Amino acid sequence: MVLVDTSVWIDFFQGPASPYADILDSLVRENNRAVICGLVLQEILQGIKDDRSHALTKERLSVFPFINTNKDTYIHASHLYRNMRKKGITIPPADATIAAIALANKIPLFTKDEHFRIIARHSDLTLYSYDAD
């Protein structure tokens, strides 16, 4: 299983083909290895202006495995955020939460977002490496 970040889903849905979209397509075809969490679902859907596209995207995303979170996840996210700030690094709180979700579930995160590369350098976050698969 691989937690897929918003940036990759946007490439996947908007096209034209990109390396990230192609890799996500492979993950989906490989026994649906792509998973989604609430924050990523929210970020994707809130950015869609057209009602028809919103409904279609919501339907398409509903087939993917969904990771639920609990209070411990948000506490872990706050620790990640605070540890980064202590090092002089500011990251978006939503990114700290997505990273905490991946860490709590012991799965890699597939992303285009540089913030997660920074988080991974300063934590146990594993980024999905498609070269290794």
C-alpha positions in Angstrom: 0.0 0.0 0.0 1.1 3.5 -0.8 -0.5 6.8 0.6 -0.8 9.1 -2.4 -0.6 12.8 -1.8 -2.9 15.4 -3.4 -0.2 16.7 -5.8 0.0 13.3 -7.5 -3.8 12.8 -7.7 -4.2 16.2 -9.4 -1.7 15.1 -12.1 -3.6 11.8 -12.4 -7.0 13.4 -12.9 -6.1 16.5 -14.9 -3.7 15.0 -17.4 -2.0 15.2 -19.8 0.1 12.2 -18.9 3.0 12.8 -16.6 5.5 10.4 -15.0 3.7 10.8 -11.7 0.3 10.0 -13.2 1.7 7.0 -15.0 3.2 5.7 -11.8 -0.1 6.2 -9.9 -1.9 4.4 -12.8 0.5 1.4 -12.2 -0.1 1.4 -8.5 -3.9 1.4 -9.1 -3.6 -1.5 -11.6 -1.3 -3.5 -9.2 -4.2 -4.7 -7.0 -5.2 -1.1 -6.1 -2.1 -0.4 -4.0 -3.0 3.4 -3.8 -4.7 4.5 -0.6 -6.2 7.9 0.3 -6.8 9.7 3.6 -9.4 12.3 4.6 -7.1 15.3 4.3 -6.0 14.4 0.8 -9.7 13.7 -0.2 -10.6 17.1 1.2 -7.8 18.9 -0.6 -8.7 17.3 -3.9 -12.4 17.9 -3.7 -12.3 21.4 -2.4 -10.3 22.5 -5.4 -12.9 21.4 -7.9 -15.1 24.3 -9.0 -17.5 22.5 -11.4 -20.3 20.5 -9.7 -20.3 17.7 -12.2 -16.5 17.2 -12.0 -16.7 17.3 -8.2 -19.3 14.6 -8.2 -17.4 12.4 -10.7 -14.1 12.8 -8.8 -15.8 12.0 -5.5 -17.2 8.9 -7.0 -13.9 7.8 -8.6 -12.0 8.3 -5.3 -14.6 6.4 -3.3 -13.3 3.1 -4.7 -9.8 3.5 -3.2 -8.9 2.1 0.3 -9.4 4.9 2.9 -7.2 5.4 6.0 -9.0 6.7 9.0 -7.2 8.8 11.6 -7.5 9.2 15.3 -6.4 11.6 18.0 -2.9 10.0 18.2 -2.3 10.9 14.5 -2.9 14.6 15.1 -0.7 14.5 18.2 2.0 12.9 16.1 1.5 15.6 13.5 1.9 18.3 16.1 5.2 16.7 17.2 6.5 16.5 13.6 5.5 20.2 13.0 7.1 21.3 16.3 10.3 19.3 15.6 10.6 20.9 12.2 10.1 24.4 13.7 12.8 23.8 16.2 15.1 23.3 13.3 14.0 26.5 11.7 11.8 24.8 9.1 8.2 25.7 8.6 5.9 23.3 6.9 2.2 23.5 6.2 0.2 21.9 9.1 -1.7 19.8 6.5 1.6 18.3 5.3 2.6 17.4 8.9 -0.7 15.6 9.2 -0.4 13.6 6.0 3.1 12.6 6.9 1.9 11.5 10.4 -0.8 9.4 8.7 1.8 7.7 6.5 4.0 7.1 9.6 1.2 5.8 11.8 0.2 3.3 9.1 3.8 2.4 8.3 3.4 3.0 4.6 5.3 5.1 2.1 4.0 8.4 0.8 4.0 9.1 -3.0 4.2 12.9 -3.6 5.6 15.6 -5.8 5.7 18.1 -2.9 9.1 19.2 -1.7 7.8 19.8 1.8 7.6 16.0 2.3 11.1 15.5 1.1 12.2 17.9 3.8 10.1 16.1 6.4 11.6 12.8 5.3 15.1 14.1 5.8 14.2 15.0 9.4 12.0 12.1 10.4 11.2 8.4 9.7 8.9 9.3 6.9 9.4 7.0 3.9 8.7 8.3 0.4 7.6 6.0 -2.3 10.4 5.2 -4.6 9.0 3.9 -7.8 12.5 2.9 -9.0 12.6 0.2 -6.3 9.3 -1.4 -7.3 
